[in-house]
Amino acid sequence: MMYRILFQDVAGDFQIVDADSPLRMERAAFDIASSANSIICIYDYLHKKPLFKCSSYEKYWKAINELVYENKKFA
């Protein structure tokens, strides 16, 4: 896995989608956004930095920290 997309679905729950290539990450992000879900961030594990942060990134820090940075079994 190279990329993780953290998003909030229409029910308000946080979800993650992992992708192993830039193309799969772009497709997943497009599908997520097209489904009226809100992408919170896209994290690049290879370069160890976020590729995208929504304007409410800081508001969601606890979920981001748990699902992106601390969840080492996926990283």
Backbone as CSV, one residue per row, in Angstrom:
resi,resn,N_x,N_y,N_z,CA_x,CA_y,CA_z,C_x,C_y,C_z
1,MET,0.843,-1.184,0.000,0.000,0.000,0.000,0.881,1.238,0.000
2,MET,0.551,2.154,-0.871,1.297,3.403,-0.943,0.461,4.592,-0.502
3,TYR,-0.842,4.511,-0.677,-1.721,5.650,-0.404,-2.891,5.228,0.481
4,ARG,-3.318,6.139,1.325,-4.520,5.917,2.125,-5.404,7.146,1.985
5,ILE,-6.663,6.907,1.675,-7.650,7.978,1.589,-8.554,7.857,2.812
6,LEU,-8.625,8.915,3.573,-9.534,8.972,4.711,-10.691,9.857,4.305
7,PHE,-11.914,9.341,4.456,-13.073,10.130,4.084,-14.203,9.912,5.074
8,GLN,-15.150,10.825,5.029,-16.348,10.722,5.855,-17.503,10.421,4.921
9,ASP,-18.208,9.314,5.214,-19.318,8.946,4.351,-20.562,9.775,4.679
10,VAL,-21.613,9.575,3.909,-22.820,10.388,4.075,-23.487,10.174,5.430
11,ALA,-23.201,9.055,6.098,-23.744,8.794,7.434,-22.903,9.467,8.524
12,GLY,-21.760,10.038,8.139,-20.894,10.707,9.111,-19.801,9.829,9.687
13,ASP,-19.688,8.591,9.217,-18.662,7.674,9.701,-17.373,7.853,8.905
14,PHE,-16.244,7.638,9.568,-14.959,7.715,8.891,-14.636,6.380,8.253
15,GLN,-14.123,6.422,7.047,-13.762,5.239,6.285,-12.370,5.442,5.700
16,ILE,-11.701,4.336,5.404,-10.412,4.417,4.725,-10.430,3.519,3.494
17,VAL,-9.698,3.949,2.490,-9.483,3.149,1.287,-7.986,3.201,1.020
18,ASP,-7.389,2.042,0.815,-5.968,1.958,0.507,-5.781,1.683,-0.976
19,ALA,-4.724,2.241,-1.533,-4.410,2.044,-2.947,-2.918,1.792,-3.086
20,ASP,-2.559,0.941,-4.044,-1.156,0.589,-4.218,-0.492,1.243,-5.427
21,SER,-1.221,2.135,-6.079,-0.630,2.852,-7.216,-1.302,4.221,-7.342
22,PRO,-0.625,5.167,-7.991,-1.242,6.482,-8.181,-2.560,6.408,-8.950
23,LEU,-2.625,5.548,-9.946,-3.844,5.425,-10.744,-5.012,4.916,-9.890
24,ARG,-4.765,3.901,-9.088,-5.827,3.381,-8.215,-6.239,4.406,-7.168
25,MET,-5.282,5.184,-6.679,-5.601,6.234,-5.719,-6.487,7.288,-6.367
26,GLU,-6.161,7.705,-7.579,-6.960,8.709,-8.282,-8.366,8.186,-8.578
27,ARG,-8.468,6.945,-8.996,-9.791,6.354,-9.266,-10.627,6.268,-7.996
28,ALA,-9.995,5.827,-6.918,-10.719,5.708,-5.648,-11.178,7.077,-5.163
29,ALA,-10.302,8.071,-5.258,-10.668,9.427,-4.830,-11.819,9.963,-5.668
30,PHE,-11.798,9.715,-6.965,-12.879,10.161,-7.837,-14.193,9.478,-7.460
31,ASP,-14.137,8.164,-7.241,-15.347,7.420,-6.870,-15.907,7.896,-5.527
32,ILE,-15.027,8.143,-4.574,-15.454,8.618,-3.250,-16.122,9.979,-3.377
33,ALA,-15.481,10.894,-4.060,-16.027,12.245,-4.213,-17.324,12.239,-5.023
34,SER,-17.416,11.355,-5.995,-18.623,11.273,-6.827,-19.823,10.716,-6.065
35,SER,-19.563,10.070,-4.945,-20.634,9.463,-4.148,-21.107,10.362,-3.014
36,ALA,-20.821,11.640,-3.088,-21.227,12.631,-2.087,-20.550,12.423,-0.741
37,ASN,-19.428,11.719,-0.716,-18.639,11.575,0.501,-17.614,12.706,0.549
38,SER,-17.097,12.991,1.721,-16.128,14.076,1.888,-14.739,13.501,2.149
39,ILE,-13.810,13.771,1.243,-12.435,13.320,1.446,-11.778,14.253,2.455
40,ILE,-11.239,13.664,3.516,-10.570,14.426,4.570,-9.093,14.615,4.216
41,CYS,-8.425,13.510,3.848,-7.028,13.621,3.429,-6.636,12.408,2.599
42,ILE,-5.597,12.596,1.823,-4.971,11.512,1.077,-3.517,11.507,1.524
43,TYR,-3.078,10.371,2.079,-1.731,10.282,2.624,-0.869,9.387,1.751
44,ASP,0.335,9.849,1.463,1.318,9.126,0.663,2.324,8.497,1.627
45,TYR,2.247,7.181,1.816,3.153,6.501,2.740,4.572,6.414,2.203
46,LEU,4.754,6.401,0.907,6.091,6.342,0.334,6.890,7.592,0.687
47,HIS,6.265,8.756,0.548,6.934,10.025,0.839,6.625,10.566,2.231
48,LYS,5.774,9.831,2.961,5.423,10.158,4.347,4.894,11.582,4.511
49,LYS,3.892,11.899,3.667,3.274,13.218,3.772,1.885,13.194,3.142
50,PRO,1.027,14.101,3.570,-0.296,14.193,2.951,-0.202,14.797,1.552
51,LEU,-0.932,14.225,0.623,-1.020,14.785,-0.721,-2.171,15.786,-0.807
52,PHE,-3.160,15.569,0.046,-4.338,16.432,0.051,-4.842,16.561,1.474
53,LYS,-5.239,17.773,1.840,-5.883,18.043,3.128,-7.107,18.899,2.848
54,CYS,-8.256,18.493,3.382,-9.451,19.308,3.216,-9.345,20.545,4.103
55,SER,-10.229,21.479,3.911,-10.190,22.711,4.692,-10.503,22.468,6.168
56,SER,-11.121,21.348,6.475,-11.446,21.001,7.870,-10.469,19.984,8.449
57,TYR,-9.299,19.877,7.875,-8.292,18.891,8.278,-8.024,18.931,9.780
58,GLU,-7.819,20.108,10.336,-7.513,20.238,11.762,-8.692,19.773,12.627
59,LYS,-9.900,20.007,12.174,-11.104,19.605,12.906,-11.161,18.088,13.074
60,TYR,-10.649,17.373,12.101,-10.698,15.916,12.100,-9.396,15.274,12.574
61,TRP,-8.545,16.017,13.262,-7.206,15.544,13.601,-7.217,14.209,14.345
62,LYS,-8.121,14.009,15.301,-8.135,12.765,16.076,-8.347,11.556,15.168
63,ALA,-9.317,11.624,14.281,-9.566,10.516,13.352,-8.401,10.334,12.393
64,ILE,-7.841,11.440,11.921,-6.701,11.366,11.002,-5.528,10.695,11.695
65,ASN,-5.240,11.116,12.902,-4.117,10.563,13.648,-4.279,9.069,13.867
66,GLU,-5.465,8.629,14.257,-5.704,7.207,14.512,-5.679,6.370,13.233
67,LEU,-6.341,6.836,12.199,-6.509,6.016,10.995,-5.365,6.132,9.990
68,VAL,-4.610,7.200,10.057,-3.533,7.384,9.086,-2.165,7.217,9.714
69,TYR,-1.904,7.907,10.801,-0.553,7.939,11.358,-0.268,6.840,12.375
70,GLU,-1.229,6.484,13.223,-0.959,5.512,14.281,-1.259,4.078,13.893
71,ASN,-2.038,3.860,12.864,-2.461,2.507,12.501,-1.352,1.815,11.716
72,LYS,-0.354,1.339,12.420,0.853,0.797,11.786,0.615,-0.529,11.064
73,LYS,-0.442,-1.260,11.401,-0.648,-2.542,10.724,-0.983,-2.345,9.249
74,PHE,-1.465,-1.161,8.872,-1.763,-0.876,7.470,-0.626,-0.128,6.788
75,ALA,0.186,0.541,7.546,1.250,1.387,6.975,2.437,0.566,6.518
